[in-house]
Amino acid sequence: MSSGSFKAPASPALRVLLLATMAAWGANLAVVKLLLAVMEPLLVSVLRMAVAAVAVCVMVAWQIARGRLRWPTLTRRQWWALLACAVLMVYVNQLFFTFGVAGTAAANAALIIALNPLISSLMAALLLRERLSPRRLVGVALGFGGVAAVVLHRPGMALGGAGLGDLLVLGSVTTWVLGGVIVQRQARGIDPVCISTVLNVAGTALLAAHLALRPSPLVYDAAHIGWVTAALVVVSGLLATALGGIVWNRALQVIGVARAALYAYWVPIFGVGFAVGLLGEPLTVWHGVGLAAVLGGTWIGTRGH
């Protein structure tokens, strides 16, 4: 029985919000790529997550002041679970994500992120003891094969270069899925805004401490940092990270990891589109092959959900 078997179907409003979140996440790949042109990856992560943390704290304070929300009484186990999620879904995830995007094309990153449902299936089999049917194994093989087709056909591809960036993006997807499993199992009944507050504040604190304690100085191009850069940081932190995280945590509670992960179908479509439109990245026939394989493999591998 799947982890999402007893979850209710998504309401029309939640479906719209999830689709908007996928669009924001797809666009965020291009936005982060633009930020990385003027700032180092760790600084980009800290600034984006700081905006997200401030946004969710303001949202919580406003809802509490208006009597629309009460901060829940969390058990010690729930606190530890949420802190573990902060490490996985924010701290480690952001390190993998920003350094990965810095080392690969935004279109490639979008295709790798689309493996979310297939990785969710594998994690469900490993951690929740779900059965991996032959059909799901075919879907997993096809999805990963689609990504490999794109990565391996990049001119001059080498593991030490862009190939490492692809692996880091894959690592960010894996940590996100692992954290999602913990949220679904240990944070039932907790308001998604409260969950996002704990995750973003704790995760941002870890990233800021990492940045402050490392021996090397900050790396940024002050001459090319202006209001456009600030606007990109705010858009990325507010829409893609803060609001997107709240919608995602709500979806995990309402429809479960397996069903929510299906919306990752849309990330490569939006991501590749924004990569071509905003960054001018080349679109090759292998991107088409990879996109078809990833989406086809995801559909085959997750039909049971």
N, C-alpha and C positions, 0 to 999 in steps of 0.2 A: 504494500500500500504506500502510495507516495505521501510525502510530507505535506502536500497541498490538498490531499483528497477530501478533507473535512472543512476546507475553507470555502467561504461564499464566493460567488462570481463577482467580478469587479463591477461597480456601478458605472453608469455613463460618465458621471463627473470624474470618478477616479481614472477611468480610461483616458479621458481628455488630459487630465493632469499628468498621467504617466507618459502619454505621447509627447506632451510639451516638455517634460523632463528629458526624454530621449533626444529631442531636438536641441535642448540646451546642452546636453552632454556631447552631442555630435559637434555643435558649434564650438564648445569649449576646447576641443582639441586644436582647432585653428587659433583660438584666442591665446591659449597657452603657448603655442608655437610662436606667435607674435611677441609675447612677453619674454620668451627665452632669447629673443634676438637682442634684448637690451639688459637682461638680468640673468644671473646664474640660477640653476634649477632650485636649489634649496631656498633662496630668497623668494622666488616666485611662489613656492609652496607655503612659506610662512605668511606672506602678504595675503594670498588668496584665503587661507584658512583663518587668518585673523579677521578678515572681513566677514566670513561666514560665522565665526564665533560671536562677534559683536551683534550681527543680525539676529541670530537665534536667541541671544540673551535679551535683546530689546523686545523681541516678540513674546518671550516668556513673561518678562516683567509687565508688559502691556496687558496680556491676557489675565495674569494674576491680579493686577490692579483693577481690572473691570469685572472680576469675579467669574471669568470664563474658564479658569484653570486653577487647579490646586496642585502644588508640587507633591508628587507621590512619596509615600514612606517606603523607601527601598530597603530590602533585606541586604545583609552582607553579601549573600550570593549574587544578588542582582547588581550590586555595586561592582563586584569583581568582574562579573560578566560584561558590564558596560565598559569598564576600564580595559578589559581585554579587547573589546570591539574597537575602542579608541586607538589602541596600539595597532590593530590589524587594519581597520577601515580608514584611518586618518594618517597616523604616523608612518607606518611601513608602506601603506598604499600610496601616499603622496610622494615618498622618496622614490619608489619604483616608477610611479606614473610620470613625474616631471623629468627625472633623469632618462626614463625610457623615451618620452616624447622628444626630448632634446636630441636623442640619438637615432631617431627614425622619422619617416614621413608621417604626417597627420593622417593621410589616407590609410597607411598600413596600420597605424594605431587603432583606427576606427574598425578595421576588419578584425583585429585581435580582440578588441573589446566585445565584438559580436559573438565571441566564443563563450560569453557569460552563461547562457543556458546549458551548454554542453558541459562546462566545468561544474555547474550546479548539479547536473546529473551525476557526474563522477563523484563529487563530494557527498551527495546523498547516498550513493552506493557505499562509500567508504565510512562515512560517519553515522548515517541513519540506517545502514544495512538494507537499502533498497536493492532490488534485483536489477542487474544490468541485462536486459534482454538483447538478443542478437540485433534487433532493429535499432536499439539505442547505441549499440557498439558501432554499427554501420554509420549512424549519424555522427558520432564522435569522430570516427576516422575520416569521414567526408569533410566535416568542419575544419579539423586540424589540417587536413590535406589542402583545403582551399587557402588557408593562411600560409602554409608552406609554399604553395605555388607562387604567391606574391613575393614572399620574403626571398626565396631562393632565386627568383628571376630578376632581382634588382641588379643593375650593372655594378660590377665590382663588389658584390656582396661578400662580406667577411664577418666572422663571428666577433672579432674584436672591434668592429665598427658598428654599422647600423644593425647588424644581426643581434648584437648585445642589447641595443635599444628595444628591439622587438621582444626579446626575452624578458626585459624589465617590465614592459607593458603587460605581458602575459602574467608576470608575477603580481602586478597590481590588480588584475582581474581576480586572481586566485585569492588574494588576501581579502578582497571585497566580498567574495562569495563566502569565505570562511566566517567573516564577521556577520554576514547576513544570516547564516545558520544559527549563530549564537543569539542574535536579536530575536529570531523567530521562536527559539526554544526557551530562552531565559527572560525575555522582556515582555511577556504577554500581559496585556492590561495597562501597560505604561504608555502615556500619551507620546506620540511620535515627536512632538516638539521637545518634550523633556529628554527623550532619548538623544535627539540631535544636539541638544544643548550640552549634555554630558560628553558626547563623542567629540564635538567640535572644540569645546573648551579644553578638555584633557589632551586631545590630539595636537591642538595648536601649541599648548604649553610644552609638549615634548619636542615639537619641531623647533620652537623658539629656543629651547634649551640647547638643542643640538647645534643650532646656528651660533648661539652665543659662546658655547664652550669649545667649539672647534678652534684649532690654532690658526687656520688660514684666514685672511681678511675677506671682506665682502667683495664680490665682483659684479659691477654694473657699469653701464654706459650713461653717465650723468648727462652728457650732451644730447642724448636722444630720448630722455625721459621727460614727458610733459603731461598735459591733461589727458591726452589720448591714452597713454600708458595707465594713468590712474583710473580712467573710465573702464579700461579692459580688466584691471584688477577687481574693480567693484562688480562689474557684470559677471565675471567668472566666479568670484566668491559668493555673491548674493544669489544669482539665478542658478548656476550649475551646482554649486556646493551646498549653500544653506537651504534654499527652497527645494532644490532637487533632492537633497538628503531627507528632508521632512516627508516629501511625497513618497520616496522610496521606502522609508521606514513604515509609513502608513500602509503601503501596499503589502509589505512583508507580513504585517499583522492581519490584514483583511483577506488577502488571497494566497499568501504563502510565497516562499522563495521560488518554487518551480514555476508557478504561473506568472509571478512578477518578472522573472528572468526572461520570459518570452518576449517582453517588450524591447529587449536588447536587439531584436530583429532590426529595429529602426535606427539604431546608433550608426552602423556603417553607411546607411543610405544618407542620413544627414551629415555624418562626418566626412565622407568622401565628397559630397556636394560642397560643403564649406571649404574643404581643403583645396578643391579645384577653383572655386569662386573667389575665396579670400586670399589664398596663398599662391595661386597659380601653379600648384603641383601638377605634374604630368599624369594623365590618366591613360594607363596602358591596357592592352587586351587582358593581361594577367590580373589586373584589378577586377575586370568583369568576370573572369573565370573564378577568382577567389571569392568574390561577392556571391556568385551563384552557388558555389560549393558550400560556403559558410551558412547561407540562408537555407539551402536545401538540406544540409546536414542537421541544422538546428530543427527544422520542421520534422524530419524523419526521427530524430533522436528524442524529441519532446512531445510527440503526438499523444502519448499516453497521458500527459498532464492536461 
